[in-house]
Amino acid sequence: MTPEQRARFFDAAAVLFDLDGVLTPTAEVHMRAWAELFAPVLAAHHVSQPYTDEDYFRYVDGRPRYDGVRAVLESRGIELPEGDPGDPPEADTVCGLGNRKNAVFAAALERDGMAPYPGSLALIDRLGALGIPAAVVSSSKNAVPVLAAAHLAERFPVVVDGVVAAEERLPGKPAPDIFLAAAERLGVAPEHAVVVEDAVSGVAAGAAGGFGFVVGVDRGVGADALAAAGADVVVHDLADLLAADAEKGGS
């Protein structure tokens, strides 16, 4: 990072964090849940092309759950009824599959718990010491239970997640609306806020929203893809930002 990039991050009026893959390794749990969902679905529809991690990054990562289901099905030429969000997990509909995936994820979260990335936790502590407010902005409807499981709930007075987006009819990433809603709740103009994202769709949302600085966190999607989507800088771990802050001379 250049000195100018470091200043743009730590001089921000607020930082808006994605959750899965940025603060907590929930992306790994989500990836396993999506794979567990689609393997039998593709087999049942006689699709020979298997579901892979590449599909997760291309079609699912950062998007609302039902949008991810639709994208994967379309990529394999499978047509299913939309259904209704109240569909049971057994239903062979877009919403039913999305609910089935969520049931798999919830069971894994309850069984295994969740711990934040150490570098992310250290950065949250640093922002707190500097008095810089932070929010969580996530497409997931599981953001609140994940934050609770990771003992981070009290760190974020503002959470704009899939539940809020549905209630307020906010379009999901790559549209910038949920990030803009979080900035408004913090009373900060977008140009004075930072977005931190690991998904191409999330980085694109930050860029589209006119935010002052967009940090891409490369947890597997690739630095080039994040930069192409609009990231001003790409790091491999949020501890990299702390190292930059130390170089800057912050205390």
N, C-alpha and C positions, 0 to 999 in steps of 0.2 A: 504493500500500500504506500502511496505517496503521502507526504505531509499534508497536502491539501485534502486527500481522501480521509485521512485520519481526523482532520479538523471537522470535516463535514459530518462525520459520524458522531463524534463526542460533543459537538456544539449543537446538536439537534435539540429541538424542544420536546420531542417524544420519539420513542422507538416502538414500532408495530411489528411484533413477531408472529410469524406462522408457528404452529405448534409441532405437528408431526414431522420429524426429521430435522427440525431446527432446535427446539428446546428439549424434546424427548425422542428416544428411538422408537416411537410408536410406528413410524413408517415401516420398520421391519415386521412388526406384528400385522400391520395392514397388508403388507406384501404377501405374507403367508396366508392371511385370511382370503385375499382375492384369489390366490392360486388354488386354495382349497375349494373355493366356490366354483371356479370356472373349469377345472379339470373334468368333473363329471358332466357339467353342462355341455361342453364341447363334444365329449364322447357321446352323449345322448343325441346330439344333432349330427353325428357322424362327420365331425370336422377333424381332419387329420393334422392341421397345423396347431401345435400345442400352445397353451398360454405360457408366457415367459415373463421374466422380470422386465424385459424390454417393453412388453405390453403395458406393464404397470406405469413405467415412466412416460410412455407415449400417450396412453389413453385415460389413465386413472389418477395419477399423482396430482394432488392439489385441487381436483375437481369435486363438486358435490357428488355424493354416492350414486344417485340414479343416473347422472350424466356419465359417470364412469362406466356403469353397466351398459348404457346405450352405446357408448363409443366402442367398447370391446365387442359387443354383439354385431354392430355394424361392420367392424373390421373383419368379421368372419362370415358376413352375409346371413346372419341369423335374424329373423324377424319374430318378435314376441309382442303380445299385447302390453300396453303401458301399465295397466292395472291401477291400483290405488295405494297410497302410502300405508293404508291400513291392512294391506294384503298380508296373510301369514307367510312365514319364511318358506313354506312348502310350495307356494304358488309359483307357477311357471310364467311369471310376468316380470317386466322390468323392475317394478317396485318389490315384488316378491323376492327376486334375486338380491336386490339391494338390502332387503331386510334379513335375508339369509346370511349375507356377508357380515352384517352388523352383529348378528347373534354369535357368529364364530369369533369375531373380534372381542365382543364383550366377555365371552367365556375365557378367552386367553388373558384378557386384562385382569379379570377376577382371580384367575389361577396363578398368574406369574407376577402381577403387580407392575410397577413402572418406576424407573429412576431417570432423572434428567441427565443429559450429557454434562459431565463435569465442567467443561469449558463454557457451556451455556449458563450453568448455574453461577459460575464465577463472574460472567459478564452481567448477569442480572444483579448480582450483589454490587458490582461496580457502578452500574447505572443508579441503583438505589442510593449509594453513597454520594453520587454527584447530584442527586435530586432530579434526575431525568425520568419522567413518568413513562410507563410502558403498558402496552395492551397486547392481548392475544387475538389474532385474526385468523380464523380457521374455517375451512369449508366443512369440517367434520361436525357431526351432531354429537360426537363423543368428547368434545373438548373439555367440558366441565368435569366429567368423571376422570379423564386422563390427568388434568391438573390436580385434582384431589388425590389421585393415586400417587402422583409424583411429589406431593406436598408443596405445590406451587400456587395453589388457589389464592392464598392471601397476598401473593406478590402482584397480582393483576386485578385492579379494581374494574377494569374494562375488558370484557370478553365479547367479541362479535364472532359468533360461530354459525354453523349450519342451522341451529335452532332459531337464532335471531334472524338469520337470512330468510328462513321460511316464514316466520311471523311477519316480517316487514316486507316480504316479497322483493328481496334484494337479489339480483342475479349473481351467480357464483363467479369465481375466478375463471377465465382471465379478465372478466369485467372488474373494474376497480371499486365497485360500490361498497363492499364490506370493509375495505380499508378506509375509504372515505368516511363511512359511518363511525369507525373506531376513532379516527382523528377528530371528528366532530364531537364525540363523547368526551374526548380529552381536552377539547377546547383549543385545538392546535390546527393551524392551516397546513394543508398537505405539503406545501413547499418547505415547511420547517420541520417535517417529520421524516424519519427513516423507516423503510420497509426491509425486513430481513426474511428471506424466503429460500427454500431449497427446490421448489418446483418451477418448471418453465412457466406454467400458467400463473403462478403467484408472482414471479418476477415480472411477467408481462402486465399483470394487474397493477403492480407498483409503478411501472413505467407509464401506463395509460392514465393513472390517477394524478400525474404531475407531482409525485413526491420528490422531496429534495435530494434523496440519496437512496439507492436500492442496492442492498447487499445480497448476493447470491451465495448460498452455502452448498458446496458440491458434496452431496452424500451419495452420488452415484449417477446422476443424470448427465454430468459432464460440464466442465467449466465453459467450453465453447458454446454449448446450448444455452446456458444461463446468460452469458454475455450477449449472445445474439438476441435473447428475449428482452434485454434492456438492463441487465445488472451493471451498475457502475464499477463494482469490484466483486471478485469471487474469492471466497476463502474456503478452506477445507474443514475448519472448525472455528467456533466463535472465540476460542482461546487465542486465535490469531489476532483478533481485534484487541484483546487485552495486551498482547505483546506490543502491538502498535501503540496502545495508550501509554505503556511504560516508556517506550522510546520518546513519546511526545513530552514526557516529564510530568504526567498527571499524578496526583496523589490522593 
